[in-house]
């Protein structure tokens, strides 16, 4: 199974490697996927992102104002590409566009 999450302009992806024994952590910023590390489980890869232990110095040194979401918040994405569309849908649902105030 492939898992994805988007945070700011960082998009993360966890997928089983070819042997099926490890999970590869990748990030996309801004447009192409880059390999980070491999982990024994998808949960361990998600934890590395949350703790800033990805091996990507720029991400690992970021101090987040609130804790990064746990593994349960990662989306299951069989294609690895739907995260952008889903993020837009969720963003619109959570923060719907405001209509102009009527003549008050």
Beta strands, then each sheet from edge to edge (+ up, - down):
strand 1: 3-7
strand 2: 10-16
strand 3: 23-28
strand 4: 33-39
strand 5: 75-76
sheet 1: 4+ 3- 2+ 1- 5+
end
